[in-house]
Amino acid sequence: MIVHKTKYGETFDILAKRYYGDEKLMHYILEANPELRDKIFFDGNFDVFIPDLPEDVKIEEVTAPWKR
């Protein structure tokens, strides 16, 4: 697990794209940070936990064919 210190304007999907390579995987970050679910845009200096993806999740399974 990684602890990410947010910058102003970041969002869950931006973090998912950065750490997982696919914004559609943001639900893993949301599940690890239930107290932040009401945030649309982060202010700076929030600690957001970025969990490791489960081993059975393959990026190519959730990525659109034109992004592979």
C-alpha positions in Angstrom: 0.0 0.0 0.0 1.2 3.5 -0.8 0.2 6.7 1.0 -0.3 9.5 -1.5 -0.2 13.1 -0.3 -2.7 14.9 -2.5 -2.2 18.1 -4.4 -5.0 20.6 -4.9 -7.4 19.5 -7.7 -6.5 15.8 -7.8 -9.4 13.3 -8.0 -9.8 9.6 -7.3 -9.8 8.8 -11.0 -6.6 10.8 -11.5 -4.9 8.8 -8.8 -6.2 5.5 -10.2 -4.8 6.5 -13.7 -1.4 7.4 -12.1 -1.0 4.4 -9.9 -2.9 1.7 -11.8 -2.8 2.9 -15.3 -6.6 2.9 -15.6 -9.1 5.4 -14.1 -11.8 2.8 -14.0 -10.0 1.1 -11.1 -10.6 4.1 -8.8 -13.2 2.1 -6.8 -10.2 0.3 -5.1 -8.9 3.6 -3.8 -12.4 4.7 -2.7 -12.9 1.5 -0.8 -9.6 2.1 1.0 -10.5 5.6 1.9 -14.2 5.6 3.0 -13.8 8.8 5.0 -13.0 10.7 1.8 -15.9 9.5 -0.4 -17.6 12.9 -0.3 -14.5 14.6 -2.0 -14.8 15.4 -5.6 -11.6 17.4 -5.8 -8.9 17.2 -3.1 -7.4 20.1 -1.4 -3.7 19.7 -0.8 -2.1 17.5 1.9 -4.7 14.8 2.3 -3.3 11.3 2.9 -4.9 8.9 0.5 -4.2 5.2 0.8 -3.5 3.5 -2.6 -4.0 -0.2 -2.0 -2.2 -2.9 -4.1 -4.5 -4.3 -6.7 -5.8 -7.9 -6.0 -3.7 -10.4 -7.9 -6.7 -11.5 -9.9 -7.1 -8.0 -11.5 -5.5 -7.7 -14.8 -5.3 -4.3 -16.3 -5.9 -5.5 -19.8 -9.2 -7.0 -18.7 -10.6 -3.6 -17.7 -8.9 -1.5 -20.3 -10.6 -0.6 -23.5 -9.2 -2.5 -26.5 -7.8 0.7 -28.2 -5.8 1.4 -25.0 -4.0 -1.9 -24.9 
